[in-house]
Amino acid sequence: METVGAYEAKTHLPKLLERVLRGERITITKHGIPVAVLQPPDTEKVVDTKSVIAELRELRKKHNLGRISIREMIEQGRR
């Protein structure tokens, strides 16, 4: 992984982004200390919103509050 100073990264950002599109990872430093990494997005971590909502609904079915309402929980937390 290549290291680039912040000033150079600012000056040559379009070129750096082209390299990242080709799969490179580039560390950006400020005064020699790494502060950021430019890298391609992790496509495996992209999550479908509808599937997340479905998972949350399933979770709600498995866990309930019993007879206590959310409003009652809020009021208890204020005491």
N, CA, C and O of each residue as an XYZ file, in Angstrom:
316
protein
N       0.837     -1.172      0.000
C       0.000      0.000      0.000
C       0.884      1.237      0.000
O       1.812      1.362      0.799
N       0.579      2.130     -0.897
C       1.377      3.357     -1.020
C       0.925      4.389      0.016
O      -0.236      4.412      0.424
N       1.855      5.231      0.427
C       1.573      6.321      1.354
C       1.723      7.647      0.624
O       2.678      7.849     -0.125
N       0.766      8.555      0.850
C       0.761      9.859      0.201
C       0.476     10.910      1.267
O      -0.380     10.705      2.128
N       1.179     12.022      1.218
C       0.933     13.120      2.139
C      -0.394     13.802      1.851
O      -0.899     13.737      0.730
N      -0.961     14.459      2.862
C      -2.276     15.092      2.724
C      -2.279     16.156      1.634
O      -3.238     16.248      0.867
N      -1.226     16.959      1.553
C      -1.179     18.013      0.533
C      -1.179     17.397     -0.862
O      -1.899     17.850     -1.752
N      -0.364     16.361     -1.043
C      -0.313     15.696     -2.345
C      -1.652     15.042     -2.671
O      -2.101     15.072     -3.817
N      -2.291     14.449     -1.654
C      -3.594     13.815     -1.874
C      -4.621     14.844     -2.319
O      -5.419     14.579     -3.218
N      -4.605     16.020     -1.691
C      -5.537     17.083     -2.059
C      -5.273     17.547     -3.490
O      -6.201     17.769     -4.269
N      -4.015     17.687     -3.813
C      -3.632     18.196     -5.123
C      -3.925     17.201     -6.236
O      -4.313     17.598     -7.335
N      -3.746     15.924     -5.966
C      -3.873     14.890     -7.002
C      -5.027     13.925     -6.745
O      -4.974     12.774     -7.178
N      -6.062     14.376     -6.053
C      -7.168     13.476     -5.702
C      -7.774     12.747     -6.898
O      -7.986     11.538     -6.805
N      -8.064     13.411     -8.009
C      -8.651     12.669     -9.139
C      -7.767     11.506     -9.604
O      -8.278     10.431     -9.918
N      -6.464     11.710     -9.650
C      -5.554     10.632    -10.067
C      -5.548      9.507     -9.045
O      -5.524      8.330     -9.405
N      -5.572      9.878     -7.759
C      -5.595      8.853     -6.711
C      -6.880      8.040     -6.774
O      -6.857      6.824     -6.586
N      -7.997      8.703     -7.037
C      -9.267      7.982     -7.138
C      -9.276      7.020     -8.313
O      -9.863      5.941     -8.225
N      -8.634      7.397     -9.412
C      -8.520      6.476    -10.551
C      -7.751      5.218    -10.150
O      -8.118      4.105    -10.529
N      -6.688      5.409     -9.386
C      -5.898      4.258     -8.920
C      -6.711      3.383     -7.978
O      -6.619      2.156     -8.018
N      -7.501      4.019     -7.136
C      -8.349      3.263     -6.215
C      -9.383      2.455     -6.991
O      -9.686      1.317     -6.632
N      -9.924      3.044     -8.058
C     -10.871      2.311     -8.907
C     -10.251      1.047     -9.496
O     -10.951      0.071     -9.763
N      -8.946      1.071     -9.694
C      -8.235     -0.099    -10.223
C      -7.881     -1.092     -9.116
O      -7.248     -2.114     -9.380
N      -8.290     -0.794     -7.866
C      -8.085     -1.759     -6.782
C      -6.989     -1.421     -5.798
O      -6.774     -2.175     -4.849
N      -6.286     -0.319     -5.987
C      -5.207      0.040     -5.070
C      -5.755      0.602     -3.764
O      -6.856      1.149     -3.715
N      -4.963      0.454     -2.715
C      -5.246      1.096     -1.422
C      -4.141      2.116     -1.186
O      -2.962      1.820     -1.381
N      -4.521      3.306     -0.769
C      -3.548      4.383     -0.574
C      -3.763      4.984      0.808
O      -4.869      5.400      1.151
N      -2.688      5.024      1.600
C      -2.748      5.637      2.924
C      -2.392      7.102      2.807
O      -1.400      7.463      2.175
N      -3.211      7.952      3.423
C      -2.938      9.395      3.442
C      -2.380      9.746      4.815
O      -2.935      9.367      5.846
N      -1.268     10.479      4.806
C      -0.627     10.848      6.058
C      -0.647     12.361      6.239
O      -0.750     13.125      5.280
N      -0.546     12.763      7.489
C      -0.403     14.179      7.823
C       0.781     14.263      8.765
O       0.745     13.735      9.877
N       1.826     14.930      8.313
C       3.085     15.021      9.065
C       3.637     13.622      9.385
O       4.176     13.380     10.465
N       3.485     12.719      8.421
C       4.027     11.369      8.565
C       3.163     10.405      9.344
O       3.533      9.240      9.491
N       2.024     10.848      9.849
C       1.138      9.987     10.640
C      -0.071      9.611      9.784
O      -0.740     10.496      9.251
N      -0.365      8.317      9.643
C      -1.519      7.894      8.841
C      -2.822      8.448      9.423
O      -3.083      8.320     10.619
N      -3.631      9.061      8.565
C      -4.906      9.616      9.016
C      -6.110      9.062      8.246
O      -7.244      9.182      8.711
N      -5.882      8.464      7.092
C      -6.989      7.930      6.297
C      -6.461      6.915      5.295
O      -5.273      6.883      4.976
N      -7.372      6.096      4.811
C      -7.038      5.122      3.768
C      -8.072      5.253      2.656
O      -9.276      5.175      2.897
N      -7.586      5.452      1.445
C      -8.455      5.420      0.264
C      -8.446      3.991     -0.243
O      -7.388      3.425     -0.521
N      -9.631      3.411     -0.360
C      -9.705      2.039     -0.859
C     -11.047      1.823     -1.532
O     -12.001      2.554     -1.265
N     -11.130      0.828     -2.402
C     -12.408      0.550     -3.057
C     -13.438      0.125     -2.011
O     -13.073     -0.454     -0.988
N     -14.711      0.403     -2.253
C     -15.737     -0.017     -1.297
C     -15.814     -1.528     -1.226
O     -15.575     -2.226     -2.212
N     -16.147     -2.016     -0.062
C     -16.307     -3.455      0.135
C     -17.710     -3.828     -0.309
O     -18.677     -3.601      0.418
N     -17.823     -4.395     -1.487
C     -19.144     -4.698     -2.047
C     -19.879     -5.754     -1.242
O     -21.106     -5.828     -1.311
N     -19.171     -6.568     -0.485
C     -19.829     -7.584      0.332
C     -20.584     -6.956      1.499
O     -21.517     -7.562      2.025
N     -20.196     -5.763      1.907
C     -20.835     -5.127      3.049
C     -22.061     -4.308      2.665
O     -22.729     -3.762      3.543
N     -22.368     -4.211      1.387
C     -23.554     -3.495      0.959
C     -24.758     -4.345      1.341
O     -24.850     -5.515      0.968
N     -25.676     -3.745      2.087
C     -26.814     -4.489      2.610
C     -28.104     -3.961      1.997
O     -28.297     -2.754      1.852
N     -28.961     -4.874      1.651
C     -30.262     -4.526      1.091
C     -31.154     -4.021      2.222
O     -31.339     -4.715      3.222
N     -31.699     -2.835      2.072
C     -32.521     -2.209      3.101
C     -33.731     -3.061      3.452
O     -34.073     -3.196      4.626
N     -34.371     -3.628      2.463
C     -35.555     -4.445      2.720
C     -35.235     -5.666      3.566
O     -36.038     -6.057      4.414
N     -34.069     -6.278      3.348
C     -33.714     -7.448      4.157
C     -33.423     -7.056      5.600
O     -33.719     -7.821      6.518
N     -32.848     -5.878      5.814
C     -32.593     -5.407      7.179
C     -33.911     -5.169      7.906
O     -34.054     -5.543      9.070
N     -34.865     -4.555      7.233
C     -36.172     -4.309      7.838
C     -36.857     -5.627      8.175
O     -37.464     -5.756      9.237
N     -36.765     -6.592      7.289
C     -37.360     -7.905      7.551
C     -36.710     -8.560      8.769
O     -37.403     -9.164      9.588
N     -35.399     -8.448      8.895
C     -34.704     -9.013     10.052
C     -35.134     -8.330     11.345
O     -35.310     -8.991     12.369
N     -35.305     -7.008     11.303
C     -35.761     -6.285     12.496
C     -37.169     -6.715     12.896
O     -37.464     -6.852     14.083
N     -38.019     -6.922     11.931
C     -39.385     -7.374     12.239
C     -39.369     -8.762     12.872
O     -40.128     -9.026     13.805
N     -38.523     -9.636     12.380
C     -38.403    -10.969     12.974
C     -37.876    -10.880     14.404
O     -38.335    -11.605     15.286
N     -36.918     -9.996     14.628
C     -36.369     -9.799     15.966
C     -37.455     -9.314     16.923
O     -37.523     -9.769     18.065
N     -38.302     -8.396     16.464
C     -39.391     -7.889     17.298
C     -40.376     -8.985     17.665
O     -40.942     -8.960     18.758
N     -40.591     -9.939     16.783
C     -41.507    -11.037     17.084
C     -40.959    -11.921     18.207
O     -41.727    -12.453     19.009
N     -39.650    -12.076     18.263
C     -39.020    -12.949     19.258
C     -38.863    -12.284     20.615
O     -38.816    -12.968     21.637
N     -38.782    -10.956     20.638
C     -38.546    -10.224     21.877
C     -39.652     -9.205     22.086
O     -39.859     -8.310     21.266
N     -40.367     -9.360     23.213
C     -41.398     -8.365     23.490
C     -41.195     -7.821     24.898
O     -40.397     -8.350     25.672
N     -41.909     -6.782     25.213
C     -41.773     -6.109     26.496
C     -42.761     -6.632     27.527
O     -42.818     -6.120     28.645
N     -43.532     -7.638     27.167
C     -44.540     -8.139     28.089
C     -45.676     -7.131     28.193
O     -46.178     -6.642     27.180
N     -46.077     -6.823     29.420
C     -47.191     -5.898     29.609
C     -46.746     -4.446     29.741
O     -47.594     -3.554     29.774
N     -45.474     -4.188     29.814
C     -44.983     -2.817     29.985
C     -44.869     -2.139     28.614
O     -44.394     -2.735     27.647
N     -45.306     -0.908     28.558
C     -45.241     -0.174     27.293
C     -43.925      0.608     27.229
O     -43.246      0.808     28.236
N     -43.601      1.026     26.054
C     -42.395      1.841     25.885
C     -42.539      3.139     26.664
O     -41.572      3.612     27.261
N     -43.732      3.722     26.667
C     -43.981      4.961     27.407
C     -43.678      4.754     28.895
O     -43.061      5.614     29.524
N     -44.104      3.628     29.457
C     -43.834      3.335     30.868
C     -42.330      3.190     31.123
O     -41.822      3.642     32.149
N     -41.635      2.566     30.192
C     -40.184      2.422     30.343
C     -39.505      3.790     30.340
O     -38.583      4.034     31.118
N     -39.967      4.684     29.457
C     -39.410      6.029     29.388
C     -39.645      6.749     30.710
O     -38.737      7.383     31.249
N     -40.852      6.651     31.223
C     -41.183      7.315     32.483
C     -40.341      6.756     33.636
O     -39.885      7.518     34.489
N     -40.132      5.447     33.670
C     -39.293      4.849     34.730
C     -37.855      5.339     34.636
O     -37.191      5.530     35.655
N     -37.375      5.542     33.416
C     -36.014      6.003     33.232
C     -35.821      7.444     33.684
O     -34.699      7.858     33.976
N     -36.900      8.205     33.745
C     -36.815      9.608     34.159
C     -36.786      9.771     35.674
O     -36.474     10.854     36.167
N     -37.098      8.741     36.403
C     -37.130      8.843     37.878
C     -35.760      8.769     38.465
O     -35.607      8.839     39.685
